[in-house]
């Protein structure tokens, strides 16, 4: 993903969230997932990727919650490329809400996709610094992983329900194998409150 591709991806994702503000910040988990599906499916179509899971009855997810695939029309079962793998984790009834997010992120570590997106939320009433602590745990997982692929991009989309703000964080693997230091996610788009409603 070039800098321009990353900028376009982030800009389009934020714009989509803006258009689905009510569903993402004020609704239950099913509506949040549905809104993210609509946004990411539209982005995939624009880039000529197949979006999975599609709406075919009884079609289950393909490895992750959502993926962008490219395959040949004459051989639709075989996959030529997985451009994006997405995991969403909105809530947990456990006291440690980060555990389910980390379990979902673990799937992204082993999936072979150029872009990997983890979507999670910080709920109203969460202690100060919840997002930072979660990102630190994700970085620890990235540091332990031994099979990074050069130019794989990890994106974290943090939905802050208290402030109605999405933030996107980015880290790119710059070589193959295990990292020699703890990765650091940099903010790509800290956003304020939106005026637009869906």
C-alpha positions, 0 to 999 in steps of 0.5 A: 500500500503506497502512501497515496493508497493508504491516504485514500483508504483512510479518507474513504473509511472515515467518510463512510463512518461519517455517513453511517454515524448513527449506526456506528456510534449509537446502535447495537453490535449487529447494526454496527457490523452491518454499517461497517459491512456496507462501507467496506463492501462499497470500498471493495467494489470501487477497487474491483475486489470481491467482498466476502461474505457476500449476501448468498444465503448460508454463506459463512465468513471466509477466514475473517469477518470480512475480506476483499478477494480477487479471483479469476472468473473462469476459476472462481473457487481459487483465490489469486489475492486477498487484499484486505482481511478485517476483524470486528469485535464490538463487545464482550461480557467478560471483565477484560474486554480486550481479550476478545479483541486480541483473539480476533487480532490473532487471526489477522497475524496469520492471514496472508493479506496486504492490508489487515484491519482490526475494528474495535470500540472504546465504550462509554464509561471505559477507564482513561487510556483504555485504547492506548492499553489495548494498542500496547497489547496488540504491539506486544503480539506483533513483536512476538510474531515470527513470520511478518511479511514485508509491506504488510499494513496493519490498521486499527480502527478505534470507535470511541463511543463516548466522544463519537470519534473514530481514530485510525492507527497504522503500522507497516512491517518493513521486513520479513520475519520477527521484528527486532523492536516493539512496533509502534502504531501511528495515528492516521486520522484522529477525528472530531465529532461529526455533524452528518447523520445517517 
